[in-house]
Amino acid sequence: MAYVISDECISCGACAGACPVEAISEGDSKYEIDAEKCIDCGSCAAGCPVEAISEN
C-alpha cells in the first residue's frame, strides 16, 4: 500500500468520497485504507483537508 492515514485524521470522510475504488472506510478512531483495494492513485491525499494522508 502506497498511502497511509496518520493519527492527524479528523474523520471528515473527504478521503473516502475521493477514492475511485472505495478502498477507504471509517475505522474506530480514524479512516483506514484497504491495501487490497487501493490502486495508489493519490486521490485521497489530494482530498484530505488536514494532510493526514501520505505515501508509505
MODELLER restraints for C-alpha pairs under 7 A, 6 or more apart:
rsr = mdl.restraints
at = mdl.atoms
rsr.add(forms.Gaussian(group=physical.xy_distance, feature=features.Distance(at['CA:1:A'], at['CA:35:A']), mean=5.03, stdev=0.5))
rsr.add(forms.Gaussian(group=physical.xy_distance, feature=features.Distance(at['CA:1:A'], at['CA:38:A']), mean=6.80, stdev=0.5))
rsr.add(forms.Gaussian(group=physical.xy_distance, feature=features.Distance(at['CA:2:A'], at['CA:40:A']), mean=5.77, stdev=0.5))
rsr.add(forms.Gaussian(group=physical.xy_distance, feature=features.Distance(at['CA:2:A'], at['CA:55:A']), mean=5.08, stdev=0.5))
rsr.add(forms.Gaussian(group=physical.xy_distance, feature=features.Distance(at['CA:2:A'], at['CA:56:A']), mean=5.10, stdev=0.5))
rsr.add(forms.Gaussian(group=physical.xy_distance, feature=features.Distance(at['CA:3:A'], at['CA:40:A']), mean=6.84, stdev=0.5))
rsr.add(forms.Gaussian(group=physical.xy_distance, feature=features.Distance(at['CA:3:A'], at['CA:53:A']), mean=6.54, stdev=0.5))
rsr.add(forms.Gaussian(group=physical.xy_distance, feature=features.Distance(at['CA:3:A'], at['CA:54:A']), mean=5.38, stdev=0.5))
rsr.add(forms.Gaussian(group=physical.xy_distance, feature=features.Distance(at['CA:3:A'], at['CA:55:A']), mean=4.24, stdev=0.5))
rsr.add(forms.Gaussian(group=physical.xy_distance, feature=features.Distance(at['CA:3:A'], at['CA:56:A']), mean=5.26, stdev=0.5))
rsr.add(forms.Gaussian(group=physical.xy_distance, feature=features.Distance(at['CA:4:A'], at['CA:33:A']), mean=6.72, stdev=0.5))
rsr.add(forms.Gaussian(group=physical.xy_distance, feature=features.Distance(at['CA:4:A'], at['CA:53:A']), mean=5.59, stdev=0.5))
rsr.add(forms.Gaussian(group=physical.xy_distance, feature=features.Distance(at['CA:4:A'], at['CA:54:A']), mean=5.67, stdev=0.5))
rsr.add(forms.Gaussian(group=physical.xy_distance, feature=features.Distance(at['CA:4:A'], at['CA:55:A']), mean=6.24, stdev=0.5))
rsr.add(forms.Gaussian(group=physical.xy_distance, feature=features.Distance(at['CA:4:A'], at['CA:56:A']), mean=5.88, stdev=0.5))
rsr.add(forms.Gaussian(group=physical.xy_distance, feature=features.Distance(at['CA:5:A'], at['CA:31:A']), mean=6.98, stdev=0.5))
rsr.add(forms.Gaussian(group=physical.xy_distance, feature=features.Distance(at['CA:5:A'], at['CA:32:A']), mean=6.45, stdev=0.5))
rsr.add(forms.Gaussian(group=physical.xy_distance, feature=features.Distance(at['CA:5:A'], at['CA:52:A']), mean=5.65, stdev=0.5))
rsr.add(forms.Gaussian(group=physical.xy_distance, feature=features.Distance(at['CA:5:A'], at['CA:53:A']), mean=4.51, stdev=0.5))
rsr.add(forms.Gaussian(group=physical.xy_distance, feature=features.Distance(at['CA:5:A'], at['CA:54:A']), mean=6.74, stdev=0.5))
rsr.add(forms.Gaussian(group=physical.xy_distance, feature=features.Distance(at['CA:6:A'], at['CA:52:A']), mean=5.27, stdev=0.5))
rsr.add(forms.Gaussian(group=physical.xy_distance, feature=features.Distance(at['CA:6:A'], at['CA:53:A']), mean=6.23, stdev=0.5))
rsr.add(forms.Gaussian(group=physical.xy_distance, feature=features.Distance(at['CA:8:A'], at['CA:52:A']), mean=5.22, stdev=0.5))
rsr.add(forms.Gaussian(group=physical.xy_distance, feature=features.Distance(at['CA:9:A'], at['CA:30:A']), mean=5.78, stdev=0.5))
rsr.add(forms.Gaussian(group=physical.xy_distance, feature=features.Distance(at['CA:9:A'], at['CA:52:A']), mean=5.31, stdev=0.5))
rsr.add(forms.Gaussian(group=physical.xy_distance, feature=features.Distance(at['CA:10:A'], at['CA:30:A']), mean=6.89, stdev=0.5))
rsr.add(forms.Gaussian(group=physical.xy_distance, feature=features.Distance(at['CA:11:A'], at['CA:30:A']), mean=5.40, stdev=0.5))
rsr.add(forms.Gaussian(group=physical.xy_distance, feature=features.Distance(at['CA:11:A'], at['CA:31:A']), mean=6.03, stdev=0.5))
rsr.add(forms.Gaussian(group=physical.xy_distance, feature=features.Distance(at['CA:14:A'], at['CA:47:A']), mean=6.03, stdev=0.5))
rsr.add(forms.Gaussian(group=physical.xy_distance, feature=features.Distance(at['CA:14:A'], at['CA:48:A']), mean=6.06, stdev=0.5))
rsr.add(forms.Gaussian(group=physical.xy_distance, feature=features.Distance(at['CA:15:A'], at['CA:44:A']), mean=4.39, stdev=0.5))
rsr.add(forms.Gaussian(group=physical.xy_distance, feature=features.Distance(at['CA:15:A'], at['CA:47:A']), mean=5.67, stdev=0.5))
rsr.add(forms.Gaussian(group=physical.xy_distance, feature=features.Distance(at['CA:15:A'], at['CA:48:A']), mean=5.77, stdev=0.5))
rsr.add(forms.Gaussian(group=physical.xy_distance, feature=features.Distance(at['CA:16:A'], at['CA:22:A']), mean=6.68, stdev=0.5))
rsr.add(forms.Gaussian(group=physical.xy_distance, feature=features.Distance(at['CA:16:A'], at['CA:24:A']), mean=5.04, stdev=0.5))
rsr.add(forms.Gaussian(group=physical.xy_distance, feature=features.Distance(at['CA:16:A'], at['CA:25:A']), mean=6.42, stdev=0.5))
rsr.add(forms.Gaussian(group=physical.xy_distance, feature=features.Distance(at['CA:18:A'], at['CA:43:A']), mean=5.79, stdev=0.5))
rsr.add(forms.Gaussian(group=physical.xy_distance, feature=features.Distance(at['CA:18:A'], at['CA:44:A']), mean=5.54, stdev=0.5))
rsr.add(forms.Gaussian(group=physical.xy_distance, feature=features.Distance(at['CA:18:A'], at['CA:47:A']), mean=6.33, stdev=0.5))
rsr.add(forms.Gaussian(group=physical.xy_distance, feature=features.Distance(at['CA:19:A'], at['CA:43:A']), mean=6.02, stdev=0.5))
rsr.add(forms.Gaussian(group=physical.xy_distance, feature=features.Distance(at['CA:19:A'], at['CA:44:A']), mean=5.78, stdev=0.5))
rsr.add(forms.Gaussian(group=physical.xy_distance, feature=features.Distance(at['CA:21:A'], at['CA:37:A']), mean=6.77, stdev=0.5))
rsr.add(forms.Gaussian(group=physical.xy_distance, feature=features.Distance(at['CA:23:A'], at['CA:33:A']), mean=5.63, stdev=0.5))
rsr.add(forms.Gaussian(group=physical.xy_distance, feature=features.Distance(at['CA:23:A'], at['CA:34:A']), mean=5.10, stdev=0.5))
rsr.add(forms.Gaussian(group=physical.xy_distance, feature=features.Distance(at['CA:23:A'], at['CA:37:A']), mean=5.12, stdev=0.5))
rsr.add(forms.Gaussian(group=physical.xy_distance, feature=features.Distance(at['CA:23:A'], at['CA:38:A']), mean=5.46, stdev=0.5))
rsr.add(forms.Gaussian(group=physical.xy_distance, feature=features.Distance(at['CA:24:A'], at['CA:31:A']), mean=6.65, stdev=0.5))
rsr.add(forms.Gaussian(group=physical.xy_distance, feature=features.Distance(at['CA:24:A'], at['CA:32:A']), mean=5.53, stdev=0.5))
rsr.add(forms.Gaussian(group=physical.xy_distance, feature=features.Distance(at['CA:24:A'], at['CA:33:A']), mean=4.53, stdev=0.5))
rsr.add(forms.Gaussian(group=physical.xy_distance, feature=features.Distance(at['CA:24:A'], at['CA:34:A']), mean=6.15, stdev=0.5))
rsr.add(forms.Gaussian(group=physical.xy_distance, feature=features.Distance(at['CA:25:A'], at['CA:31:A']), mean=5.57, stdev=0.5))
rsr.add(forms.Gaussian(group=physical.xy_distance, feature=features.Distance(at['CA:25:A'], at['CA:32:A']), mean=5.55, stdev=0.5))
rsr.add(forms.Gaussian(group=physical.xy_distance, feature=features.Distance(at['CA:25:A'], at['CA:33:A']), mean=6.74, stdev=0.5))
rsr.add(forms.Gaussian(group=physical.xy_distance, feature=features.Distance(at['CA:26:A'], at['CA:32:A']), mean=6.19, stdev=0.5))
rsr.add(forms.Gaussian(group=physical.xy_distance, feature=features.Distance(at['CA:45:A'], at['CA:51:A']), mean=6.76, stdev=0.5))
rsr.add(forms.Gaussian(group=physical.xy_distance, feature=features.Distance(at['CA:45:A'], at['CA:53:A']), mean=4.99, stdev=0.5))
rsr.add(forms.Gaussian(group=physical.xy_distance, feature=features.Distance(at['CA:45:A'], at['CA:54:A']), mean=6.39, stdev=0.5))
